[in-house]
Amino acid sequence: MKNFILPFQSISMADLAKVGGKNASLGEMISQLAGQGINVPDGFAITVAGWDEFLRANQLTSKLQALCESVDVKTLDNLPDVGSKCRSLVAGAALPGELQASISKAYQALAATHGGNLSVAVRSSATAEDSPTASFAGQHESFLNVHSEGDLLEAVKKCYRSLFNDRAIKYRIDNGFDHMQVGLSVGVQVMVRSDKSSAGVAFTIEPESGNKNLIYVTGAWGLGESVVQGAVNTDEFYLFKPAIEKGMDSIVFRRMGGKQQMMVYGTKGDNTIWKETPQRLRDQYVLSDEEVAQLGKWCHAIEKHYKLPMDIEWAKDGMNDQLYIIQARPETVHGQNKQIELKEYSIKAAEEPVLMGKAVGHSVVSGRACIVRSLADAGKVQEGDILVADITNPDWNALLRKAVCIVTNKGGRTSHASIIARELGIPAVVGTLLATEELSDGQVITVSCAGGDVGKVYDGKLDWQEKVIPMEKIKETKTKRMLILADPEKALLYASYPNDGVGLLRMEFIISNTLQVHPMALVKFDELPSSAEKKQIEAVTRHYTDKKKFFVEQLAESIGMVAAAFYPREVIVRMSDFKTNEYAKLLGGRQFEPDEENPMLGFRGASRYYNERYREGFGLECQAIKKVRDHMGLTNVKVMIPFCRTVEEGKQVLGVMRDFGLESSKNGLEVYVMAEIPSNILLADQFADLFDGFSIGSNDLTQLTLGIDRDSAIISDLFNERNEAVTFLIRQLIVAAHRKGVKVGLCGQAPSDYPDFARFLVSSGIDSISFNPDALIKGIENIMVAEREIPLVQADL
């Protein structure tokens, strides 16, 4: 009898030519990784020799070859007809008797081992499949819940037939494979009863960005085909590899999906069917934390064994509650380093703009103007609109996400509209004064922020050019190039940009966009009066009986996502810096915030952290940082204290941090202070004795030095970071800080907008400059020019 069957236990990657990539990998894991506790379901492979025998016995080779070669490779017009004829030939042929007998015998032996009416998965495994450059994933078919010899034999023929699916034929043409040189093996694997539990897919690198620090796990209830097909909105988990290696908490971020449907075993002849997922299952994760961590360890071990990023399918058996790996193949999308494309825009317009204001971003867009005066207009906003308003506020964040651009009457480059536009990666023109009067609903306009500081709004759709910036032009610099971030979900993209880390991660944006609830409303949740707002808080925090734990874990995971994406580069997290009017807009916030005439200069920053009004809320922030650093192992996270008016305040804040388990220097923790008040610079020597570094907040420093409301459109022309009074203070700080041996960075827009300001900072010896992502490349170019023109001066008095 020919060798048509090989048990998985006897297979390794050396048998790829006999059993194809998928089966070879299953055998390799069973033989090589079982010692690490990795479960792989039992089964056997019908070898390529069986396929060859099928072709020989039915004299199909030359017929199929001729048909496939008749495909018009230029137009593919006749591909459907060719594919249909090929599949008909295979479907009309019979499995040779000897092959049938071998398959039946192997199935009976497998059933004897595992007992009962054995259900198996039957999967195609091509010899060119699952290589580092060509996965063939999804080209050939699989069949689940096959539970008799007759059904198994029919499923094998269907696998053979799938070698001539239209998509498989085209895939071979596109990748240069000879049609009849691709042999087909079939894997027969004991079904994991995930129909009674969950299943999914894992990648040992982040699949969108290719970030190598993270393992990405996704899953849904029921059989894994729902996830493979992309048919449901899945749960997602991100695990940090160094934490796995150190045995620490490795889950750094998670997101619950809707999981509206699930695939389960069918009845009355249907192998599988779809059914609606029960609501109780939709509202819980498909795996426990312990199971996710176990899966992460397995995935990491598989990647280390193969020495390649891997694409892995997993399943949990609802009968025995055990996890299994059911497939593993090389990940092919990021097999080579993905190059990020950055663009420059230039607009060609003879027309005069109808409006001008401050530019945010550097791109050009066109679209339909949609005037929004309040949240009552939210229904008007459509995807792709240019949102036009008097001014924006945090309540509008959801509707702003539909827009491709923002245009406002009021505000400056540091207003809410400007900040949210940068975080959304869209352009904005702010401080136009008359946008809501000069523009009308439905008017097609073009907005250009490609002209530096000035943003222009044109009537109609104009033409513009986009130019890709070659990344090879970006060279290393002595001055560190850092990023300003707020949205953890964009961290993976921005981590792939040329940078030295995150100089400012805004915690308050994470709180408002992700957590939504005032920290003190969670601390005092049981004391809150019954109200519609308390019910909202209950809904948001429904997965947590301890409401404080909700805040700590959700904040820790958001920060952890950023820190893991950039690891080992430093990530400086600024503790929350809302103003009281902004805190009050959080759920439950009004009960805990005073009314202030001038919140910009009121109860904000460091003064909150030791005050009994907010001390316990600050404690939750500290616990989140501690979890990130001490439990997830993300010691690249540093802390920054904003708006610290006096040295005594600094001492009090550090004392409160110690009380909550965050102590400067412990486990390498560094604590920075924002230098945004003239007192921080006038008393720089004393602040340097307390803190490990300074970060200059140029917006507030300019505002407080020149006495300007930075959001005022009327006097916005006076707001100038390059004013001699401001630059004098900045230089003084750099000199004092370096004299004390601590670092100084700057966070702001000016170094990218103004080459002369970048030159000033470089010549003064600044250690780092942090840019918004849309300004990073221009900022780096300004630093490069400055470092070429001016020898780096190490300020020393």
C-alpha positions in Angstrom: 0.0 0.0 0.0 1.3 3.4 -0.9 2.1 5.9 1.8 -1.1 8.0 1.5 -1.4 8.7 5.3 0.9 10.3 7.8 -0.1 10.9 11.5 0.6 14.4 12.7 2.9 13.0 15.4 5.2 11.7 12.7 5.4 14.9 10.6 7.8 17.9 10.8 8.7 20.8 8.6 11.0 18.5 6.8 7.9 16.8 5.3 6.6 20.0 3.6 6.8 18.5 0.1 4.7 15.5 1.3 2.0 17.2 3.3 2.0 20.9 2.5 2.7 23.9 4.7 -0.3 23.7 6.9 0.1 20.1 7.9 3.8 20.3 8.2 3.4 23.1 10.7 0.9 21.2 12.7 3.2 18.2 12.9 6.1 20.4 13.8 4.3 21.9 16.7 3.1 18.6 18.0 6.6 17.1 17.9 8.6 20.1 19.0 6.4 22.3 21.2 4.3 19.9 23.1 6.9 20.0 25.9 6.1 23.7 26.4 2.4 22.8 27.1 1.1 23.9 23.7 -2.0 21.9 22.8 -2.5 20.9 19.1 -5.5 18.7 18.2 -4.6 15.2 17.0 -5.1 14.1 13.4 -3.5 12.9 10.2 -2.5 14.2 6.8 -3.5 12.7 3.4 -0.3 13.2 1.6 0.4 14.8 -1.8 1.0 11.2 -2.9 -2.8 10.7 -2.6 -3.4 13.8 -4.8 -1.0 12.5 -7.4 -2.7 9.1 -7.4 -6.1 10.8 -7.8 -4.8 12.7 -10.8 -3.1 9.6 -12.3 -6.0 7.3 -11.8 -8.4 9.7 -13.5 -5.9 10.9 -16.1 -6.5 14.6 -15.2 -3.1 16.1 -15.2 -2.8 17.1 -18.9 -6.4 18.1 -19.1 -6.2 20.4 -16.1 -2.8 21.8 -17.2 -4.2 22.7 -20.7 -7.3 24.4 -19.2 -5.2 26.5 -16.7 -2.8 27.5 -19.4 -5.7 28.7 -21.5 -6.4 31.6 -19.0 -6.0 35.0 -20.6 -3.5 36.3 -18.0 -3.9 39.9 -19.3 -7.7 40.3 -19.0 -8.7 37.2 -17.0 -12.0 37.4 -18.9 -12.2 33.6 -19.4 -11.1 32.7 -15.8 -14.6 31.9 -14.5 -15.2 29.5 -17.4 -11.8 27.8 -17.1 -12.2 27.5 -13.3 -15.7 26.0 -13.7 -14.4 23.4 -16.2 -11.5 22.4 -14.0 -13.7 22.0 -10.9 -16.2 19.9 -13.0 -13.4 17.6 -14.0 -12.3 17.0 -10.4 -15.9 16.7 -9.1 -16.6 14.0 -11.8 -13.6 11.9 -10.9 -13.5 9.2 -8.3 -11.1 8.6 -5.4 -9.0 5.5 -6.2 -10.0 2.5 -4.1 -6.6 2.2 -2.4 -6.7 5.9 -1.4 -10.3 5.6 -0.1 -9.4 2.6 2.0 -6.3 4.4 3.5 -8.4 7.4 4.5 -11.2 5.2 6.0 -8.7 3.2 8.0 -7.0 6.3 9.4 -10.3 7.9 10.3 -11.4 4.7 12.1 -8.1 4.6 14.1 -8.5 8.3 15.1 -12.1 7.6 16.1 -11.0 4.7 18.2 -8.5 6.9 20.0 -10.9 9.8 20.7 -14.2 7.8 21.0 -17.7 8.6 20.0 -19.1 9.8 16.7 -15.8 11.7 15.9 -16.2 15.1 14.3 -13.2 16.3 12.3 -12.1 19.4 10.5 -10.9 18.8 6.9 -8.4 21.4 5.6 -6.5 21.8 2.3 -2.7 22.1 2.7 -0.8 23.0 -0.5 2.9 22.4 -1.0 3.5 26.1 -1.8 1.3 27.2 1.0 2.2 29.0 4.2 5.7 30.1 3.2 7.2 33.4 4.4 6.4 35.0 1.0 3.1 33.3 -0.1 0.6 32.1 2.4 -2.2 30.9 0.0 -4.4 31.7 3.0 -8.1 31.6 2.1 -7.4 30.3 -1.4 -8.4 26.7 -0.7 -11.3 25.4 1.3 -11.8 23.9 4.7 -14.8 21.9 6.0 -15.8 21.7 9.6 -17.9 19.3 11.7 -17.4 16.3 9.3 -18.6 13.3 11.2 -18.7 10.1 9.1 -16.4 8.3 6.7 -18.6 9.1 3.7 -18.7 12.8 4.5 -14.9 12.7 5.0 -14.3 11.2 1.6 -16.6 13.8 0.0 -14.8 16.6 1.9 -11.4 15.4 0.6 -12.7 15.6 -3.0 -14.0 19.1 -2.2 -10.6 20.1 -1.0 -9.1 18.8 -4.2 -11.6 20.7 -6.2 -10.8 23.9 -4.3 -7.3 23.9 -5.9 -9.1 25.2 -8.9 -11.2 27.9 -7.3 -11.0 31.1 -9.5 -9.1 32.9 -6.7 -6.6 30.0 -6.3 -5.9 29.9 -10.1 -5.4 33.7 -10.1 -3.2 33.6 -7.0 -0.9 31.1 -8.7 -0.7 33.3 -11.8 0.1 36.3 -9.7 2.8 34.6 -7.7 4.4 32.7 -10.6 3.5 29.1 -9.6 3.1 26.4 -12.1 -0.5 25.1 -11.7 0.3 21.4 -11.7 3.4 21.7 -9.6 1.4 22.8 -6.6 0.5 19.6 -4.8 -2.4 19.2 -2.4 -2.4 17.4 0.9 -5.5 17.3 3.1 -5.4 17.6 6.9 -7.9 15.7 9.0 -7.9 17.1 12.5 -10.1 16.4 15.6 -12.6 19.2 15.9 -12.2 21.5 18.9 -15.7 22.1 20.3 -15.3 25.9 20.0 -19.0 25.9 18.9 -19.6 25.7 22.6 -17.0 28.3 23.4 -14.8 30.6 21.3 -12.1 30.8 18.7 -10.0 33.3 16.8 -6.7 34.4 15.3 -3.5 35.7 16.7 -0.5 37.5 15.1 2.9 37.6 16.7 3.4 41.1 15.4 0.7 43.9 15.2 -0.9 43.2 11.8 -1.5 46.8 10.7 1.8 48.5 11.6 4.1 45.4 11.9 5.1 46.5 15.4 7.2 43.7 16.8 6.7 44.5 20.5 3.1 43.2 20.5 1.1 40.0 20.0 -2.4 40.7 18.7 -5.2 38.3 19.6 -8.7 38.5 18.3 -11.6 36.2 18.9 -15.4 35.6 18.9 -17.9 33.1 20.2 -18.3 29.9 18.2 -16.3 28.3 15.5 -13.2 30.3 14.3 -14.4 30.6 10.7 -16.4 33.6 11.8 -13.2 35.4 12.7 -11.2 34.1 9.7 -13.9 35.3 7.4 -14.1 38.7 9.1 -17.8 38.2 9.6 -18.1 39.5 13.1 -16.8 42.4 15.2 -14.4 40.6 17.4 -12.8 41.1 20.8 -9.2 42.3 20.6 -6.2 41.9 22.9 -2.7 43.3 22.7 0.1 41.5 24.7 3.6 42.9 25.4 6.3 40.4 24.5 8.9 41.5 27.1 6.3 41.1 29.8 5.6 37.6 28.6 9.3 36.8 28.9 9.5 38.2 32.4 6.3 36.5 33.6 4.5 39.9 34.2 1.0 41.1 33.3 1.3 41.0 29.5 -2.1 42.3 28.4 -1.5 46.0 27.7 -4.8 46.8 25.9 -8.1 45.2 25.1 -11.3 46.2 23.2 -14.6 44.4 23.4 -16.3 43.7 20.0 -20.0 43.3 19.3 -19.8 39.6 18.3 -23.4 39.8 17.0 -23.3 36.3 15.3 -21.6 33.0 16.0 -21.0 29.9 13.9 -22.0 26.6 15.5 -22.6 23.0 14.6 -25.6 22.5 12.3 -28.3 19.9 12.3 -30.3 18.1 9.6 -27.4 17.8 7.2 -25.9 21.3 7.7 -22.3 21.0 9.0 -22.3 24.6 10.4 -24.9 27.3 10.8 -25.0 30.9 11.9 -27.0 32.0 14.9 -27.5 35.2 16.8 -25.1 35.5 19.8 -26.9 35.7 23.1 -26.7 39.2 24.7 -25.0 38.0 27.8 -22.1 36.6 25.6 -21.9 39.7 23.5 -21.2 41.7 26.7 -18.3 39.6 27.9 -14.9 38.8 26.6 -14.4 35.5 24.9 -11.4 34.6 27.0 -10.4 35.3 30.6 -7.2 37.2 31.4 -5.5 34.0 32.3 -6.4 32.4 29.1 -5.3 35.4 27.0 -2.0 35.3 28.9 -1.6 31.6 28.2 -2.3 32.1 24.6 0.2 34.9 24.4 2.9 32.6 25.9 2.1 29.9 23.3 2.2 32.4 20.4 5.5 33.8 21.6 7.0 30.3 21.9 5.8 29.5 18.4 7.3 32.6 16.9 10.6 31.9 18.7 10.6 28.3 17.4 10.0 29.3 13.8 12.1 32.5 14.1 9.4 34.3 12.0 6.4 36.4 12.7 3.4 34.0 12.7 -0.3 34.0 11.9 -2.0 31.6 14.3 -5.5 30.2 14.7 -6.7 29.2 18.1 -9.8 27.6 19.6 -11.2 26.9 23.0 -13.1 23.6 23.6 -16.3 24.2 25.5 -16.5 20.6 26.6 -13.1 20.4 28.4 -12.3 24.2 28.7 -8.9 23.7 27.1 -7.2 26.0 24.6 -5.7 24.6 21.4 -3.6 25.9 18.5 -5.2 24.6 15.3 -3.0 26.3 12.7 0.2 28.4 12.5 1.7 29.9 9.3 4.3 32.6 8.6 2.9 36.1 8.6 3.5 37.5 5.1 2.2 41.1 5.1 5.1 42.5 7.1 7.7 40.0 6.1 9.7 43.0 4.9 9.9 46.2 6.8 7.0 48.4 5.8 7.9 51.9 4.8 5.7 54.6 6.1 4.7 57.1 3.4 4.6 60.8 4.4 3.3 63.4 2.1 3.7 67.1 1.4 0.8 69.1 -0.3 0.8 72.1 -2.5 -2.3 73.9 -3.9 -2.5 75.6 -7.3 -5.0 78.4 -7.0 -5.3 81.7 -8.7 -8.4 82.4 -6.7 -8.4 84.5 -3.6 -9.4 82.7 -0.4 -12.8 83.6 1.1 -11.4 83.1 4.6 -8.1 83.0 6.3 -7.0 81.8 9.8 -4.4 79.8 11.7 -3.5 76.6 10.0 -3.4 73.2 11.8 -1.8 70.4 9.9 -0.2 70.6 6.5 -2.6 69.0 4.1 -5.3 70.0 1.6 -8.9 68.7 1.5 -12.1 69.5 -0.3 -15.6 68.7 0.7 -19.1 69.8 1.6 -19.4 72.5 4.3 -21.6 71.6 7.2 -22.4 74.3 9.7 -22.8 73.1 13.3 -24.0 75.5 15.9 -24.8 73.0 18.7 -25.0 69.2 19.4 -28.6 69.5 18.0 -27.0 69.7 14.6 -25.1 66.4 15.0 -27.4 64.6 12.6 -26.5 66.9 9.8 -22.8 65.9 9.8 -22.0 63.3 7.1 -18.8 61.3 6.6 -16.4 63.5 4.5 -17.9 66.8 5.5 -15.9 69.9 6.4 -17.3 70.9 9.8 -17.8 74.7 10.2 -18.5 76.1 13.6 -18.1 79.1 15.9 -15.9 77.1 18.2 -15.8 73.4 19.2 -15.8 71.7 22.5 -15.1 68.1 23.9 -18.8 67.2 23.7 -18.5 67.2 19.9 -15.7 64.6 19.7 -18.0 61.9 18.2 -19.4 64.1 15.4 -15.9 65.6 14.7 -14.7 62.1 13.8 -16.9 62.2 10.7 -15.3 65.3 9.4 -12.3 65.6 7.1 -11.5 69.1 8.2 -12.6 71.7 10.8 -13.1 75.4 10.2 -13.9 77.7 13.2 -14.6 81.4 13.8 -12.7 81.5 17.1 -9.7 79.9 18.7 -6.0 79.6 18.1 -3.5 76.9 17.3 -3.9 75.5 20.8 -7.7 75.6 21.0 -9.8 72.4 21.3 -10.5 72.4 17.5 -6.8 72.5 16.8 -5.9 69.8 19.3 -8.6 67.4 18.2 -7.8 68.0 14.6 -4.2 67.0 15.2 -5.3 63.9 17.1 -7.7 62.9 14.3 -5.0 63.5 11.7 -7.1 66.1 9.8 -6.4 69.7 8.9 -8.2 72.7 10.5 -8.3 76.4 10.0 -9.2 78.3 13.3 -9.8 81.9 14.2 -11.3 82.9 10.8 -13.8 85.2 12.7 -16.5 84.9 10.0 -16.6 81.2 8.9 -20.2 80.6 9.9 -21.4 83.8 8.2 -19.3 83.5 5.0 -19.9 79.8 4.3 -23.3 78.1 3.8 -24.5 74.5 4.4 -23.7 72.3 1.4 -21.2 74.6 -0.2 -18.3 72.8 -1.7 -15.0 74.3 -0.4 -11.3 73.6 -0.4 -9.2 74.1 2.7 -5.4 74.4 2.4 -3.1 74.2 5.4 -0.1 73.7 3.1 1.1 77.3 3.4 2.7 77.2 6.8 1.1 79.2 9.6 -1.8 80.6 7.5 -4.8 78.4 6.6 -6.9 79.4 3.6 -10.5 78.5 2.7 -11.5 78.6 -1.0 -14.9 78.4 -2.7 -15.3 75.3 -4.9 -13.1 72.2 -5.4 -9.6 73.2 -6.4 -6.7 71.1 -7.7 -3.6 70.3 -5.6 -0.5 68.1 -5.7 0.7 65.6 -3.2 4.4 64.7 -2.9 5.7 61.7 -1.1 8.7 62.5 1.1 11.5 60.0 0.8 12.2 58.7 4.3 15.9 58.2 3.5 16.2 62.0 3.6 15.5 61.9 7.3 18.8 61.6 9.2 19.6 61.1 12.8 20.0 64.3 14.9 21.7 65.1 18.2 18.6 66.8 19.4 16.0 64.2 20.2 12.8 64.3 18.1 9.8 63.3 20.1 6.0 63.1 19.6 3.0 64.7 21.3 0.2 62.1 21.5 -3.3 61.7 23.1 -5.0 58.9 21.2 -3.6 55.4 22.2 -5.2 53.9 19.1 -2.8 55.9 16.9 0.3 54.9 18.8 1.1 52.0 16.6 1.1 54.1 13.5 3.1 57.0 15.0 5.6 54.6 16.6 6.8 53.7 13.1 7.6 57.3 12.3 11.2 58.5 12.8 11.2 59.5 16.4 13.0 59.1 19.8 9.8 58.5 21.8 6.9 60.4 23.2 7.7 63.7 24.9 4.1 64.4 25.9 1.2 61.9 26.3 -1.8 63.8 27.4 -3.6 61.8 30.1 -6.7 64.1 30.1 -7.6 63.2 26.5 -7.5 59.5 27.4 -9.8 60.2 30.3 -12.3 62.2 28.3 -12.4 60.0 25.2 -12.0 56.5 26.7 -13.0 56.6 30.4 -15.5 59.5 30.1 -16.2 59.5 33.9 -14.8 61.9 36.5 -12.4 60.1 38.8 -14.0 61.4 42.0 -17.4 60.2 40.8 -15.9 56.7 40.8 -14.2 57.1 44.2 -17.6 58.4 45.6 -19.8 56.3 43.4 -21.9 54.8 46.2 -22.5 58.3 47.6 -23.8 59.7 44.3 -27.5 60.6 44.3 -29.7 58.5 42.0 -29.9 60.2 38.7 -29.8 59.6 34.9 -26.1 60.5 35.0 -25.4 57.9 37.7 -27.1 55.3 35.5 -24.8 56.4 32.6 -21.8 55.9 34.8 -23.2 52.5 35.9 -23.5 51.5 32.2 -20.0 52.6 31.3 -18.5 50.8 34.2 -20.8 47.8 34.2 -18.0 45.2 34.0 -16.6 46.4 37.3 -18.1 46.1 40.7 -15.2 48.2 42.1 -15.7 51.4 40.1 -12.2 52.7 41.0 -10.7 49.6 39.4 -12.4 50.6 36.2 -10.5 53.9 36.1 -7.2 52.3 37.0 -7.3 49.4 34.6 -8.8 51.4 31.6 -6.2 54.2 32.0 -3.4 51.7 32.5 -4.3 49.9 29.3 -4.4 53.1 27.3 -1.1 54.3 28.6 0.3 50.7 28.2 -0.7 50.6 24.6 1.4 53.7 23.8 4.3 52.6 26.0 4.4 49.1 24.4 4.2 50.6 20.9 7.2 52.8 21.5 9.2 50.5 23.8 12.1 50.9 24.7 11.9 54.6 23.7 10.7 56.8 26.6 7.1 57.8 27.0 6.5 60.9 29.2 3.0 60.8 30.6 1.6 64.2 31.8 -0.8 63.7 34.7 -4.3 65.0 34.1 -4.4 68.7 33.2 -8.0 69.5 32.7 -9.4 72.9 33.7 -12.3 72.8 36.1 -14.8 73.6 33.4 -13.4 70.6 31.4 -13.5 68.3 34.4 -17.1 69.3 35.0 -18.1 68.0 31.6 -17.1 64.4 32.5 -19.8 62.1 33.7 -20.4 63.0 37.4 -18.1 65.9 37.2 -20.3 68.8 38.1 -20.7 67.6 41.6 -17.0 67.7 42.3 -15.8 70.9 40.4 -16.1 74.5 41.5 -17.3 77.3 39.2 -14.4 79.5 38.3 -14.2 82.8 36.4 -10.9 82.0 34.9 -10.3 78.2 34.8 -7.0 78.6 32.8 -5.4 80.2 35.9 -7.5 78.4 38.5 -7.7 75.0 40.1 -5.6 73.0 37.7 -2.4 70.9 37.5 -0.3 70.3 40.6 -2.7 72.3 42.9 -5.3 69.6 42.4 -3.2 66.6 43.3 -2.7 67.3 47.0 -6.1 69.0 47.5 -8.7 67.0 49.2 -11.2 67.8 46.4 -9.2 65.6 44.0 -6.4 63.8 46.0 -8.1 60.4 45.8 -8.7 60.9 42.0 -5.0 61.6 41.6 -4.4 58.5 43.5 -6.2 56.5 40.8 -3.9 58.1 38.2 -0.9 57.1 40.2 -2.2 53.5 40.6 -2.6 53.3 36.8 1.0 54.5 36.2 2.2 52.0 38.9 0.4 49.1 37.1 1.9 50.1 33.8 5.5 50.3 35.1 5.6 47.7 37.9 3.1 45.0 36.6 3.3 45.3 32.8 7.1 46.0 32.8 6.8 49.2 30.8 9.5 51.1 32.7 10.0 53.4 29.7 7.1 55.3 31.1 8.0 58.6 32.9 5.7 61.0 34.7 5.3 64.7 34.2 3.6 67.2 36.6 1.8 70.1 34.9 1.3 73.7 36.1 3.3 73.4 39.2 3.3 77.0 40.5 5.7 76.8 43.5 8.5 74.6 44.7 6.5 73.8 47.8 3.7 72.5 45.5 6.2 70.3 43.9 7.2 68.8 47.2 3.6 68.2 48.2 2.8 66.4 44.9 5.9 64.2 45.2 4.8 63.3 48.7 1.3 62.4 47.6 2.8 60.3 44.8 4.9 58.4 47.4 1.8 57.8 49.4 0.2 56.1 46.4 3.2 54.0 45.6 5.0 56.1 43.0 8.4 57.2 44.2 10.9 59.1 42.2 13.9 56.8 41.3 12.2 53.7 42.6 12.3 51.1 39.8 14.0 53.8 37.7 11.0 56.2 37.8 11.8 59.7 36.6 9.4 62.6 37.3 9.5 65.7 35.1 7.9 69.0 35.6 6.3 71.3 33.0 8.1 74.6 32.7 5.1 76.7 31.6 5.0 79.4 34.3 7.7 82.0 34.7 8.2 80.9 38.3 9.4 77.5 37.1 12.2 79.3 35.3 13.0 82.0 37.9 13.4 79.2 40.5 14.8 76.6 38.1 17.6 75.6 40.4 15.2 74.7 43.2 12.8 72.9 40.8 15.8 70.9 39.4 16.6 69.7 42.9 13.1 68.1 43.0 12.5 66.9 39.5 14.5 64.8 36.9 13.8 67.2 34.0 11.8 70.0 32.5 9.4 70.1 29.6 8.8 73.6 28.3 5.1 74.1 27.5 5.6 77.0 25.1 1.9 77.8 24.7 1.2 78.5 28.4 4.6 80.0 28.9 4.0 82.5 26.1 0.5 83.2 27.4 1.7 83.9 31.0 4.8 85.8 29.9 3.0 88.2 27.5 -0.4 88.3 29.3 -2.3 87.0 26.3 -5.4 84.8 26.2 -4.2 82.2 23.7 -7.7 81.4 22.4 -8.5 85.0 21.6 -8.9 85.5 17.8 -8.8 89.3 18.1 -5.3 89.5 19.6 -3.9 86.3 18.3 -1.3 88.1 16.2 0.4 89.1 19.5 0.8 85.5 20.5 4.3 84.7 19.5 6.6 82.1 21.1 9.5 83.9 19.4 9.0 87.0 21.4 12.3 88.1 23.0 10.8 87.9 26.5 9.8 84.2 25.9 13.1 83.2 24.3 15.0 84.8 27.1 13.2 82.7 29.7 13.7 79.5 27.6 17.4 80.1 27.3 17.7 80.8 31.0 16.0 77.6 31.8 18.2 75.5 29.6 21.3 77.0 31.1 20.1 76.5 34.7 18.9 72.9 34.1 22.1 71.8 32.4 24.1 73.4 35.3 22.1 71.2 37.6 22.5 68.1 35.4 18.9 67.7 34.3 17.4 67.5 30.8 15.2 70.1 29.1 12.7 69.5 26.3 10.1 71.6 24.6 6.6 70.6 23.4 5.0 72.9 20.9 4.1 73.8 17.3 6.6 76.6 16.8 9.8 74.6 16.1 8.1 73.0 13.0 6.4 76.2 11.9 9.4 78.5 12.3 12.9 77.4 11.3 14.4 80.3 13.1 12.8 79.1 16.4 14.2 75.6 15.9 17.6 77.2 15.2 17.3 79.1 18.5 16.4 76.0 20.5 19.3 73.9 18.9 21.8 76.7 19.5 20.7 77.0 23.1 21.4 73.3 23.7 17.8 71.9 24.1 17.8 68.2 24.7 14.6 67.3 22.9 11.7 68.8 20.9 8.3 67.2 20.8 6.0 67.7 17.8 2.5 66.8 16.9 2.6 63.9 14.4 1.5 66.1 11.5 4.4 68.4 12.1 7.1 65.8 12.9 8.9 65.7 9.5 9.0 69.4 9.0 10.2 69.7 12.6 13.0 67.2 12.0 14.0 68.9 8.8 14.3 72.2 10.7 16.4 70.5 13.4 18.7 69.0 10.7 19.2 72.3 9.0 19.9 74.0 12.4 22.4 71.4 13.5 24.2 71.7 10.1 24.4 75.5 10.4 25.1 75.9 14.0 27.5 73.8 16.2 25.5 72.5 19.1 26.2 74.8 22.0 26.3 73.1 25.4 25.0 76.0 27.5 27.3 76.4 30.5 27.7 79.3 32.9 
